[in-house]
Amino acid sequence: MILLLIGIVAPLIKQLPFVTPYLTLCRGLSFVLLAGLTLWQVVIVVMTLFPAEAVQTQANIEAAEQQILRQYGKFRQRLRHDHDGQDKDLNDHGGEQK
């Protein structure tokens, strides 16, 4: 918004007689303002990227945890099944394992 206003107002202000001696200074200030606003915009873009990366990293961690829990759950069920089968074998064969 500020840049748009400067673009409209600058040609009008240049026509004023008491501004003419300070024209070079005004151009310098205009450039500094433009550079400052550009850097500010870059900072804002970077600030939006880092939280997005953090959210993505957290989502990846949670997905990996869920995958591990699913795999661990399958392993636990298999261990229970194997353990239950051994108990039956012990009971069926008078305490001796196959």
N, C-alpha and C positions, 0 to 999 in steps of 0.2 A: 504494500500500500504506500509506504513512504517513498519507495523508488518511483512508483507511478506519479506521485505528486511532484517529486523533484523533476521528473521529465517534463511535466506540464509547466511548472512554475519557473524553472531555470531560464528558459528563453525570455520570459516576461521580465524577470529580475535583471537580466543582462542589459536590458534597454534603459534601466534607470541610471542617470548620470553619476550619482554618488557611489555606485557599485563598481563602475568601470575600473578604478584604480586597484580594486581588490579582486579582480576577475581571476587572476592566477591562484590566489589563496582560495577562492571559492571552488575552483576546479580541483584543487588538492583536497579540500575538505569533502567534496563530492566523491572523489576517488576513495578516500579513506572510509567514508560511509558505505560505499559499494563493497569494498573489500571486507569490512566488518560484517556486513549483512551476509555476504557469501560464506565467510567462515562460520558464522552463526548457523547458517543452513546446513553446512557440512557437519557441524557438531550435532545438530538435531537428528540428521539422518543416521549418524553413527550411534547415537543414543537409542534410536529405535531398533537398530540391528542387534545390539548386544542383548537386550532382554529377549528378543525373539530367539536368539541362539541359545540362551539359557533355558527357555521354555522347551525348545527342541531337545536339548541335552537331557533335561529332566524327563521328558516323554520317552526318550530312548532308554533311560535307566529303568523307568517303570515297566516298559515293555520287556526288557531283559529280565527283570525280577519276576514278572508274570511267567515268562517262558521257563525260567529256572524252577519256579514253584510247580508248574505243570509237569515238567520232567521229573522233579523230585516226587510229586504225587504218584506218578506212574511207577516209579522205582519202589516207593513205599508199599503200594498195592501189590506189586510183584513179590516183595519181601514177605508180606503178610500171607500171600497165597502159598509161597514156598514154605514158610514156617508152619502154616496150618497143615500142609501136606506131610511134613515130617512128623508132626504130632500124630496124625492118623497112622503113618507107617509104624511108629513106635507102639501104638496101642494094638495094632493088628498083629504084630509079630512078637508079642510078649516082651517088649522092651528092647528088642534088638533092631538096629537100623539096617536097611538094605545095603 
